[in-house]
Amino acid sequence: MHPYIHAKKNPNKPALIMASSGEITTYKELDERSNQIAHLFRQKGLKIGDGISIFMENNSRFLEICWAAQRSGLYFTPISSKLTAAEVKYIHDDCNSQFLISSKYLKNVANETFQLTKKTKHHYMVDGVEEGWQSFENAIMDLPKTPIPDEEMGQDMLYSSGTTGKPKGIRVPLKHIPIDQSDALMSVIAPLYDINENTKYLSPAPLYHAAPLRFTMRVNYLGGTNIIMENFDAEMSLSFIEKYKINMSQWVPTMFVRMCKLPESIRTKYDLSTHECAIHAAAPCPIEIKKTMIEWWGEIINEFYAGSEGNGFFACNSKEWLDHVGTVGKPIFGIPHICDEEGNELPIGSEGTIWFESDVEFSYHNDKKKTLDTRHPKNPKWTTLGDIGKLDEDNYLYLTDRKAFMIISGGVNIYPQETEDLIITHPKVYDCAVIGVPNQEFGEEVKAVVQPISWNDVGKNLEEEIIHFCRNNLSSIKCPKTVDFEKELPRHPTGKLYKRLLKDRYWGKKDSKIV
């Protein structure tokens, strides 16, 4: 199970295809280039346990670099291509990277980043060069295409998206095992989704995010073909399923929302008959959106709930979800416990913090306090991602929200997920966020921030329409008192909202424990 094995068996088989350009990288090319890059790492003094960082958009070099680090025993940290130079520098410095790789496509931010990271010894750029950067292609051109002598499995070191504060690196100890050995994630997802050499996997999300990176790499472990979208577009996604005869894909709920809002003529235009498995994760999917997707695509939709920390994995197929509407699945890995604020376990059906019981070890790099906060006060093997939820009698998990997004109004805890899930179904709404804003009497009040489908609809009438829509479907305490409109919400390409940025506009520098 490794690209080098498939390179021997099927050297000319596509390991990955860039969806829009059609650029193909064969297994032979992936193996040889990752070997050359591994030699470059060693040539520049990188040893097992050292780190590199990758600041690039989705392109064909991305996975070659990841595979090179994987076979060199390195930590590799993909950095969001949407960040500013200062944000890139923070992650690059925090993960102790000695080697930064960027691209000509990101030259503006890359040039600023170079000025901020001059102490880093090695800066390489793909697809061209800018001042201070070395040509990545030239650097590996004459290096051996055979393996380095000291191959050992490396490990991704991913960063939280920073929706509630500065991103934190998730560091898992290296296992010091052969590069072709299976791992915990592989043992879960390969049988669960039947990933194999016949898999044609469409990846529409940025590769710097956990699920797209880890799933595309596991598809290549097992000899399948990845079709990687340069950027997500709702209609183009459907066209690629038809063009490449996709049989497996992975999405986030906001992508489903975008596709559901396409005109019926577009939704029915493309042949999706090869599509056998559609996976989604990253955030809870609004119930009505998921029902629509199952009606449209059939019972091929699979959901999972997990974190980059790897301490638990829940999953359900369409039938299970229809029998337990709203669930994110049953435990595949990690035993769930629902606890109150003091860490006491709650009865079935009660809402509280979700804790996972497992042997997985992880830490947040350079943040002992945040690491400690993930540990249960009474049970050292229980860890949490900070999510709120409940279990039913059949051990299916339901997410309510993230603890950090909780609104406290007049002493009452309000979790905005349910309100957001409702508002997004309004026919005039393209996207929305529900947050707590200052209220002198109650501390906080509920506000909806809405991105409309048409800016021409914006005004008092639409605000009242949305508020009444909520009051007709939810208890009044969960409904927004006011609605503001934005032309675009600050949403991470993986679907997560940067609620911190929205809240900062309303709270400013007010002294508040609500972050």
SVG drawing of the C-alpha trace seen along z (x, -y; Angstrom):
<svg xmlns="http://www.w3.org/2000/svg" viewBox="-45 -48 68 53">
<polyline fill="none" stroke="black" stroke-width="0.4" points="0.0,0.0 2.0,-2.9 2.5,-4.8 5.9,-3.2 4.2,0.2 1.6,-1.0 4.3,-2.6 5.9,0.8 2.5,2.5 0.8,-0.2 3.4,-2.9 1.3,-4.7 -1.9,-4.7 -3.0,-8.3 -2.4,-8.8 -4.0,-12.3 -5.6,-14.5 -6.1,-18.2 -9.8,-18.5 -9.9,-21.8 -6.6,-21.6 -6.6,-17.8 -3.0,-17.6 -2.1,-14.0 0.5,-12.7 1.1,-9.0 2.1,-6.7 5.6,-6.4 5.9,-10.2 4.5,-10.6 7.0,-8.0 10.0,-9.4 9.3,-13.0 8.6,-12.3 12.0,-10.5 13.8,-13.5 12.2,-15.8 13.1,-13.5 16.7,-13.6 16.4,-17.5 15.3,-17.4 18.2,-15.3 20.6,-17.3 19.6,-20.4 20.1,-18.8 16.6,-17.8 16.5,-14.8 13.7,-12.5 11.4,-14.5 12.2,-17.9 9.4,-20.0 8.5,-21.6 5.6,-23.9 3.7,-24.1 1.9,-27.4 0.2,-26.5 -3.1,-26.4 -4.3,-23.1 -1.8,-22.0 -0.1,-18.9 3.1,-19.5 1.2,-19.6 0.8,-15.8 4.3,-15.1 5.7,-17.2 3.5,-15.6 4.6,-12.1 8.2,-13.2 7.8,-14.2 5.9,-11.1 8.8,-8.9 11.4,-11.1 10.1,-10.9 9.2,-14.6 6.4,-16.6 4.7,-18.4 2.4,-21.4 0.1,-22.6 -0.8,-26.3 -4.1,-27.8 -3.6,-29.6 -6.1,-32.2 -4.0,-33.6 -2.1,-36.8 1.7,-36.9 1.7,-37.5 -0.7,-34.5 1.5,-32.3 4.6,-33.4 2.9,-32.6 2.1,-29.0 5.5,-28.5 7.4,-29.7 5.1,-27.9 5.6,-24.5 9.4,-24.9 9.6,-24.6 13.0,-24.7 11.8,-24.6 9.0,-26.7 7.6,-25.8 5.2,-28.2 4.1,-28.9 4.2,-31.6 0.4,-31.7 0.6,-33.0 3.5,-35.4 2.0,-38.5 1.6,-36.9 4.7,-34.7 6.9,-37.8 5.6,-39.4 6.1,-36.1 9.7,-35.9 10.4,-39.2 9.0,-38.0 10.7,-34.6 14.3,-35.5 15.7,-33.6 14.4,-30.4 17.2,-28.8 15.3,-27.3 12.6,-29.0 11.5,-27.2 8.8,-28.2 7.1,-26.1 6.0,-27.2 8.5,-30.1 10.5,-32.2 10.3,-35.6 13.2,-37.5 14.6,-35.5 13.0,-32.3 14.8,-29.3 13.3,-27.3 11.8,-24.1 11.9,-22.4 15.6,-23.2 16.5,-22.1 15.2,-18.5 16.0,-18.2 19.2,-16.2 18.5,-14.4 18.1,-10.6 14.7,-9.2 15.4,-6.2 14.5,-6.1 16.7,-7.7 18.4,-5.1 16.7,-6.0 13.0,-6.0 10.6,-6.2 6.9,-7.3 6.4,-11.0 3.3,-12.7 1.2,-15.6 1.0,-18.4 -2.2,-20.3 -3.4,-23.5 -6.9,-24.4 -8.6,-26.8 -8.5,-29.6 -12.3,-30.1 -12.2,-30.9 -8.6,-32.2 -5.1,-31.7 -4.6,-28.4 -3.0,-25.6 -0.8,-22.9 -1.9,-19.3 1.2,-17.2 1.0,-13.4 4.2,-11.5 6.1,-9.9 5.6,-6.1 9.0,-5.2 7.4,-2.6 7.9,-1.7 6.4,-4.0 4.0,-1.4 2.5,-0.3 -1.2,-0.9 -2.4,-3.4 -5.5,-3.9 -7.3,-6.2 -6.6,-3.7 -8.0,-0.8 -11.2,-2.8 -11.9,-4.4 -10.7,-1.8 -13.3,0.8 -15.9,-1.7 -16.0,-3.4 -14.5,-0.5 -11.5,-2.6 -9.4,-0.5 -7.5,-0.6 -10.8,-1.2 -11.6,-4.3 -12.0,-7.6 -12.2,-10.1 -13.3,-13.7 -11.7,-16.2 -13.3,-19.6 -11.8,-21.2 -8.4,-22.7 -5.7,-20.1 -4.4,-22.0 -7.4,-20.9 -7.3,-17.6 -10.0,-15.5 -9.0,-16.3 -5.3,-15.8 -5.7,-12.6 -8.3,-11.0 -6.4,-11.8 -3.3,-10.3 -5.1,-7.2 -6.6,-6.8 -3.1,-6.9 -2.0,-4.4 -4.5,-2.0 -3.9,-2.6 -6.9,-4.7 -7.1,-7.9 -7.6,-11.4 -9.4,-14.1 -8.5,-17.3 -10.5,-20.5 -8.4,-23.7 -11.3,-25.6 -14.8,-24.6 -17.7,-25.5 -21.1,-24.0 -21.9,-23.3 -18.4,-22.4 -18.4,-19.7 -21.4,-18.0 -19.7,-18.3 -16.6,-16.6 -18.6,-13.7 -19.8,-13.1 -16.5,-13.8 -14.3,-11.7 -16.9,-9.0 -16.4,-9.7 -17.5,-6.9 -16.5,-8.5 -16.4,-12.1 -16.1,-14.2 -17.9,-17.5 -18.6,-19.9 -22.2,-21.0 -21.8,-24.5 -21.0,-22.8 -24.3,-20.9 -26.1,-24.1 -24.5,-25.7 -25.5,-22.8 -29.0,-22.7 -29.5,-26.3 -28.6,-25.7 -31.5,-26.0 -33.3,-22.7 -32.2,-22.7 -28.5,-22.7 -29.0,-20.1 -30.5,-17.6 -28.1,-18.4 -25.3,-16.0 -25.0,-12.2 -24.2,-11.2 -24.8,-7.5 -21.3,-6.4 -21.4,-8.2 -21.6,-5.5 -20.3,-7.1 -20.5,-10.8 -18.9,-11.5 -19.4,-14.7 -17.9,-16.0 -16.3,-19.2 -19.6,-20.6 -23.2,-19.4 -25.3,-19.4 -28.7,-21.2 -31.4,-18.5 -33.5,-19.9 -30.3,-20.2 -29.3,-16.6 -32.8,-15.3 -32.7,-17.2 -29.3,-15.7 -30.5,-12.1 -33.6,-12.6 -31.4,-14.0 -28.4,-11.7 -30.0,-8.7 -28.9,-6.8 -25.2,-7.1 -24.4,-9.9 -22.2,-9.0 -21.4,-11.3 -18.5,-11.2 -17.6,-13.2 -13.9,-13.4 -11.2,-15.9 -7.7,-16.4 -6.7,-15.3 -7.7,-11.7 -9.2,-10.9 -12.5,-9.6 -14.4,-8.7 -18.2,-8.5 -20.0,-7.5 -23.4,-6.8 -24.8,-6.0 -28.0,-7.4 -30.3,-4.7 -28.9,-5.1 -29.3,-8.9 -32.9,-8.6 -33.6,-6.4 -31.9,-8.8 -32.4,-12.2 -29.8,-14.7 -27.2,-12.2 -23.5,-12.4 -23.2,-8.6 -22.2,-5.8 -18.7,-5.4 -16.3,-3.5 -13.3,-4.5 -13.3,-6.1 -15.9,-5.5 -18.2,-8.6 -19.1,-10.1 -21.4,-13.1 -20.5,-15.2 -21.5,-18.3 -19.3,-21.2 -17.8,-19.4 -17.0,-16.3 -19.8,-14.2 -21.3,-11.8 -24.9,-12.6 -27.7,-10.2 -28.8,-9.2 -30.5,-12.1 -28.8,-14.8 -26.8,-17.5 -23.2,-18.2 -19.6,-18.2 -18.5,-15.3 -15.5,-13.3 -13.8,-10.5 -12.2,-7.6 -9.2,-6.2 -5.5,-5.6 -4.7,-8.4 -2.1,-10.9 -2.0,-14.4 -1.0,-17.8 -1.4,-21.4 2.0,-22.6 3.4,-25.3 0.1,-25.5 0.1,-23.5 -3.0,-25.1 -5.1,-24.3 -3.8,-20.7 -4.7,-20.4 -8.2,-21.8 -8.8,-18.8 -8.2,-16.3 -11.0,-15.2 -10.6,-16.2 -11.2,-12.7 -10.3,-10.3 -6.9,-10.9 -7.7,-8.8 -10.8,-11.0 -10.2,-13.9 -12.5,-16.5 -12.7,-18.7 -14.9,-21.2 -18.1,-20.2 -21.5,-19.9 -23.9,-17.0 -26.0,-14.1 -26.3,-10.4 -29.6,-8.5 -30.5,-5.0 -28.8,-3.4 -25.5,-5.2 -25.9,-7.6 -24.3,-11.0 -26.0,-14.4 -24.0,-17.6 -25.5,-20.8 -22.7,-23.2 -19.2,-24.2 -18.8,-25.4 -16.9,-28.5 -19.9,-29.6 -22.4,-29.4 -24.5,-32.6 -25.3,-33.4 -28.4,-35.7 -29.9,-36.5 -28.1,-33.5 -29.5,-31.1 -27.2,-29.1 -28.1,-29.3 -26.3,-27.2 -26.7,-28.9 -26.4,-25.8 -30.1,-25.1 -30.9,-28.7 -28.3,-28.7 -29.5,-25.4 -33.0,-26.9 -32.1,-30.3 -29.9,-28.7 -33.1,-27.0 -34.8,-30.4 -35.1,-30.8 -33.5,-34.3 -30.5,-33.3 -27.2,-32.2 -25.2,-31.9 -25.6,-32.9 -24.0,-33.0 -25.7,-33.4 -23.7,-35.0 -24.1,-36.7 -23.7,-40.5 -23.6,-42.9 -26.9,-43.6 -26.8,-45.8 -29.7,-44.1 -29.1,-40.4 -25.3,-40.4 -25.8,-39.1 -28.5,-38.9 -28.9,-36.7 -28.0,-38.3 -28.1,-36.7 -25.6,-37.9 -26.9,-36.9 -25.4,-36.8 -28.4,-37.1 -28.7,-35.4 -29.5,-38.8 -28.3,-42.1 -31.4,-43.8 -33.4,-42.0 -31.5,-43.6 -33.6,-45.8 -36.0,-46.0 -38.5,-43.8 -36.1,-40.9 -34.9,-41.3 -38.4,-41.0 -39.1,-38.1 -36.1,-36.2 -37.0,-37.0 -40.7,-35.8 -39.4,-32.7 -37.4,-31.8 -40.2,-32.6 -42.6,-30.3 -40.1,-27.4 -38.1,-27.9 -38.6,-29.0 -38.3,-32.8 -35.1,-32.6 -33.2,-31.0 -34.5,-33.6 -32.4,-36.6 -33.5,-40.0 -31.9,-41.7 -30.4,-40.7 -27.4,-42.3 -26.4,-41.7 -23.0,-41.0 -22.0,-40.6 -19.8,-37.7 -19.3,-35.9 -15.8,-35.2 -16.0,-31.5 -13.0,-29.1 -13.0,-27.1 -13.5,-24.0 -16.9,-25.4 -16.1,-26.7 -17.1,-30.2 -14.6,-32.6 -17.1,-33.6 -14.4,-35.3 -14.0,-37.9 -17.7,-38.5 -18.0,-38.8 -15.0,-41.2 -16.9,-43.7 -19.6,-43.9 -17.6,-43.4 -14.5,-45.3 -12.3,-45.5 -15.1,-45.0 -14.2,-43.0 -16.0,-39.7 -15.4,-36.1 -17.3,-35.2 -14.8,-34.7"/>
</svg>
